[in-house]
């Protein structure tokens, strides 16, 4: 049995189990008025069944998908040092960059560390949310959800810089205040009018901003933004360049409704090849002298 067939058989089992559990909930709800005891039993039983399905079959299916599809694709492209589907960047690491707002709910998975033609990188999917509840209603604001990739940066830059695509509008990074540990930045504008309309740039040192964001580099950023979905953030800190895409998606997850096909594998490959495209577009491979 090949890997796709095995995965699809697993997916079918989960799909059927979810239909049965969902039917129990629906029947329980409809029969509650006529038979409260039976209706409640079916309704609660269906809900418990859905939870059990996700915690058992759903978890096993996800593990197999990561092993059979994601891991194979990753190893075919990169020199891999580590791949951990269940863990990602720490909340402390993400908050320390001040590239995205801090929230009160955090998750990260699909951690990948490796290299491509000598350029080292780390990547994870990250989700930062702010959840509010007044006791009756709960609202969830997704502050950032998407891919976060960190590369070694050939240029020697010691200060902090963050560039955000307009539309991902959370204003000046950090937060300020006498006791804030956020870098003290100011907004920088450039002669490129189109660039200023599309991006906001904040930097600790204006000279470093102009050193990094040359006209050629700004053109590369505009090209990258056009080629990728989601709000783009580029940040430089501790001699690393961070590229984030706010897509509102966790990219490397298995489908439940749709059948797994060769196109599924190709979609995973395209997602991961984004790393290669960024390395090439930003000339992150150090040239031999």
N, C-alpha and C positions, 0 to 999 in steps of 0.2 A: 504494500500500500504506500503510495507516495504521500509527501507531506501535505499537499493541498487537499487531497481526498480525506486524510485523517482530520485535518482542521475543519473541513466542511461537515464531516460527520459529527464532530464535537459541537459545532455551531448549531446544527439541526437539533441535536438533543436539548440544547439550552433553549432554542426557539420554541420547541414543542412544550417543554416544561414551563416556560413563561406563559404560553397560551393557556395551559391547564390551570396554572395558579391565577392568572387573570380572569379566567372563566369562573373560578370559585368565588373571587371577590365580587364579580358582577352578579352572579346568581344569589350570593349572600345578601347583597344590597337590595336586589329586587324582591327577594322573598322575606325580607325582614318584617314587613307589615303583617303578612299572613302567618309567619312562624318566627317570632323574634329569636327564639333559642337556636333554631337551625340556621337562620340567616346570619346571626352573629358568629356562630361557629364556622360557617363557610367563609365569611368575610375575614375574620381574624386568621383562620387557617391558610387562606390564600395569601394574605400579607406575609405571614411567617414563611410560607413556601418560597415566595419571591426573594426574601432575604437570604434564605438557605441556599437557593439556586445561585445567587450572585457570589456568595461566600465560598461555595464549593466548586460547582461546575464552571461558573464564570471566572473564578480565579485560575483554575486549571487551564481553561481555554486561553486566557491571557498569557499565561506562562508559556504554553506551547507556541502561540503566535510569535512571541518575542524570540523564542529559541529558534524556531523554524524559519521565520521570515526576517525579522529585524536583525538578528545576530549574523545570519548568512550575508545579508546585504552589507552590513557594516564591515565585516571582515573582507568583503570583496573590493572595498574602496580604500580603506585606511589601514595603516599600521596601528593596531589596537593595543592599548595598554590596559584598559579597564572598560567594562560595560556592565552596568547594573540597572536593570529595568525597573526595580522597585524603589530606588533611591535617586536623589538628585542633589542639587546645590542646597546648602543649609539656609535656613531663614536668616541666620546671622550674617552669612556672606552676602545674600541679596540685599538686606537692609543696609549693610555697610557701604554699598556703592552709591546709594541715593539716586540711582537711575530711574527707579519707579517709586511711587508713593508707598508708604508702609500701610499695611492692613492688619486685620485681626484674625484672618484665616489664610493659611499658607500650605501649599503642597508643591512637590517637585519630584520628578521621576525621570527615567531613561537617561541616567548619567553615562556619558561617553567621554573617555580620555584617550587621545591618540595623536597621530601625526599624519601629514600628507606632504610628501616631498620635503621633509625636514621642518615643516611648519607645525608646531605643536598646538593643540587646542583642547578645550573642554566644552561639553554641550549638555544641556538639560532642558526639559520642558518645565516651565515654572508657572504657577498660578497664585496671584495675590488678590485677595478679596477683602472688602469691608462689609461686615454683616451687622445690621442693626435690628433690634427687636424692642417693641414697646410693650411686650406682654401679650398682645393680640395679633400683631402683624410683624412679619420678618421680611426685611428687604436685603438683597445682596447686590453690591456694586463690585463688578470685576474691574480691578485697577490695572491688572496686567495678566494676560494668559497667552503663552506662546513659547517660541524657542528662544533660548539664551545661549549664545556661543562666545567663548573667550579665547582669544588668540594671542600668541606672543607678537609683539609689535616691534618692527625693525628700527623705527625712529626713536631716538632717545628723548623722551618727554617725561619730566618729573612731576608736573602739575596735573590737576584734575580738569577734565573737560567732558561735557555731555551735550550731545546733539539730539534733538527730538523733531520728528516730523510734525508739522502743523496738523492739528486734528487730534493728536494724542495730547490733549490740552490740560496738563496739570501744573502749568506755570513753572516758576523757578524751582530747581531741584533743592532738596534739603529741607528747610523749614525755618531755620534761623533761631533767634533767641540767644540769650547770653550763654546758656549752658549747652547749646546744640553742638554736636560733633560734626555736623554737615560742613563740607568745604564751603568757604566764602567765595561765591562766584558773582560775576557780572555778565550781562548779556553782551554778546559780540555781534556786530554786523559787518558785512563784507561788501565789496564793490559789485558782486554778482547779485543783481536785483531779484532774479528768478529764484536763486538759492535762498535769499532772505525771506521770500514769500512762502517757500516750501518747508523751511526748517528754522527752529530756534536753537541758538548755540549759547551755552553758558560755560564760562571758563574761569579758573583761578588766575590765570596769567594770559593776558591778551596777546602777548608776543608768541607764547606757545600755540595759541589758537591759530594765529596766522602761519606759524611754522608748519603745523600739521595740515591745516585746511588750505592748501595751495589751490589755485584754479583747477589744476589737473585732478587733484584729489576730490574737490567738490563736484566735478563732473562725474567722477566715478560713483560718488554717493548718490547723485541724482539718477544715474543709470541703475544702480542697485535698488533704489526705492521704487522705480518704475517696474522692475522685473519681479518684485516680490509683493505678496499680499500682506496686509496688516500695517499698522503704524510702526515705523522704523525708529529705533533708538541706537545711537552709536555713542559709546562712552570710553574714555581713556582714564585709567587709574592704575598705579603701581606697575607701569611699563607693560600693561596689557590693554588690548582693545576689545571691547565687548560689543557684540552686535545682537540686538533684540528685535523680534518681530511680534507685535501685539495682534494676534490673529483670532483670539477667543477660541482657540482649539488646542487640544492635546494631540499632537500630530501622529504619534507612533502607536495608536491603539487599534485593536482588531475590530472589524465590522461584526455586528450582531444580525442585522436584517439582511444585508446584501451578501451574496456568495463570494467567497474568497477565490480570486482568479489570478492569472498572471499579471493582470492590470493592477491588482492590489499590491503585488510585489514591486511593480514598476512605480507606483505612487510613493511607496516607502523609499525607493531608490532616488526618486526625484527630490523628496524632502531632505534626504541626507546629502545629496549632491549639492544642495544649497551651500554647504560648508565649503566644498571645492570651489564653487562659483565665487564665494566671498574671498577666499584665499587668492584666487586668480585676479579678481577685479581690483582688490586693494594692494596687490603686489606684496603679499605678506611672506613670500618665500625669499629668504635672504640670498642675495646673489653672491656667488663665489668670486673672490678677488683674484 
